[in-house]
Amino acid sequence: PRCTMSVFGIDIDETQVVLLSEPVTKQAALDQLVAAVAEHESIEDSAALRRAVHEREAVMSTGIGGGIAIPHVRIPEVKSPVLGVGISPQGIDYGTLDGNPVHILILFATPATADKEYLNLLARVMMALRNRTLYDHLVSCRSPREIFETLRD
């Protein structure tokens, strides 16, 4: 698998991309995203990552509206920022503020101390996904390879 710079300003590997082609629950979608990034060399403890993602979601939905969710955690078990991308063509009932289904999930995990990188990454992700052409193209993808190619900067 090739690693390439993504539109989010961070390297992403094709293995970190998931097409959620079947209807899934929010929890199952999050688990698939965690599994997609769990093998990354920056993740020291995938169980801790999974726990943190679900705990963060229990506190408040990371569904920001407009069909987008950005589950994100900052934990010591992550050594450098890692991104996972999930695309759900049919949408996930995510408990978003606007009540709309989520089609694009961007999971990111950053080190506990990486406040600046974390905020920069969040800003880059939000800016990129404001581009409706990119959004529509991602949602129409039918394979992880297609998603990966669409995300290349």
Salt bridges, closest charged atoms under 4 A:
GLU14 OE1 - ARG145 NH2 2.90
ASP31 OD1 - ARG50 NE 2.83
ASP31 OD1 - HIS54 NE2 2.63
GLU44 OE1 - LYS79 NZ 3.59
GLU57 OE2 - LYS26 NZ 3.25
ASP115 OD1 - ARG74 NH1 2.50
GLU149 OE2 - ARG2 NH2 3.01
GLU149 OE2 - ARG145 NH1 2.50
GLU149 OE1 - ARG152 NH1 3.04
